[in-house]
């Protein structure tokens, strides 16, 4: 098949991703003439909607940004607000927030692996087809996802848009009986999570290595979830307060999501970036399981993201069990705050990657301004760079349908959460 033809691939709606997006791809004479990952969802205006609201309302409001990763938005928000209010919630809240976050990692990663990504590696259009061929594996994935939901519900009162988190801690502390019952379910699921990790590593994953910059949080002595400095594989090491000095968001005409660049170049956030930068922070048993896959870590193959997600499920289960092992009821599940003016930032690791928040409060504790930078907007430039390099390397001597399928697979590999990423575009009017 000649490569001297013109190929136009237009995917008006990407399947099996969270939210709505499209892909425009034009190939001329064996070269990519146009490549646009279009995010066309209307702006959701969450940052503007937060203005004028009290600091105590923010956690419940930002949870509505995403039905899959609401905990991430709550945790980055309360961290930023507590920095302004000079609040230290104490060790119990810190540990239980980590457990809360583990639930989201388990739920989100399980959903992505089984319902969104895995069908690509078996030539299936959806999870229903996959379940006919691998019923036990899909059932296992749904069981793990349900456990993640249970863990979110334990502290959040419900698993979708939880309402249990607040500035200073939680509204309610789970009972000892609730904790013990769920803890033992989590412990019993560890072998299933290990089997899932081994299964993802056994998939026939394309060999597609590319140079890219990994960006993630890094903590002094634990795998990053809710705290840490922002680091990169190129030597960046900054406090979250310095984020805007190095990372720049910019508009592109074809997307309502902003493109983020680090020192002018695309970069990767998410599970693969976290493991690339924090492998030695993982418990020994998770490190051993990852080494047993035969994959060399850090990895430059984005297809290893599915293995990284499975490894983080295994990690999050074990971390939740560890933190709940000596659970005790606190005197109070939160620390009261007093309103004051100031500016604060918060950064945490959403399932899909670094999530950065910045808030300004007035003396009454009302939001003056808010800025939220989600993982998908940070990954969008990297996705386009990956598509360009991978398709050029793979070649175009394939049918349009095969090229379309490969392009969609590359995009899904990043688990884009498109709805989270849409922002209001800068409108400038000149009148003469």
BELDA-V718680 format. One line per field, one symbol per residue. phi: phi as a letter, one per 30 degrees, with the letter a starting at -180 (. if undefined). psi: psi as a letter, one per 30 degrees, with the letter a starting at -180 (. if undefined). A space follows every 10 residues. Layout:
BEGIN
phi: ???
psi: ???
END
This chain:
BEGIN
phi: .dcdcccbcb cdbdchbdjb abbcbbbbhi bddabbdccc ddeciddddd diddeddded dddddbdcbd dedddddddd dddddiccdj dddeddddde deededdddd ddedccceee dbicdadddd ddcbdddddd dddddddddd dddecciadc hdbddaejkb dbcddddddd ddedddddde ddddddeddd ddddcedbcb dacdbadbcd bbddbcakdd bbdcjdabdd dceddbcbcb dbdcbdcdcc bchibdacbk dddddecbed ddeeddeddd dddiddcdcc cddddddddd dddedddddd dddcecdbdd dbdacdccda dlbbbbbbcd edkebcbbbc ccedicddab bbcddddddd ddddddeddd ddddjcdbde dddddddddd ddedhdcded cdbdddcbcc cb
psi: kkgglkkjjj jfjklhljak llkkkkkkhg ljfkjjjkjg kkkfgeeeff kflleffeee efffekfehe eeeeeeeeee efeefhkjfl eeeeefeeee eeeeeeeeee eeeefeeeee fggkflfeee feeieeeeee eeeeeeeeee eeeeffflfk ilgfklkfbl fkklleeeee eeeeeeeffe eeeeeeeeee fflikkjikl klkkkllkle glkkdflllk llfgfkjllf fgefffkkkl kkfgkgkkkk kjhglllkla eeeeeefgef fkleeeeeee efffkkklkg jfffeeeeee efeeeeeeee eeffehklkl ekglkklkkl llkllkkljl efakjkkkkk klfggkkelk kkjleeeefe eeeeeeeeee eeeelghlle eeeeeeeeee efffhkieef fklkljkkkk k.
END
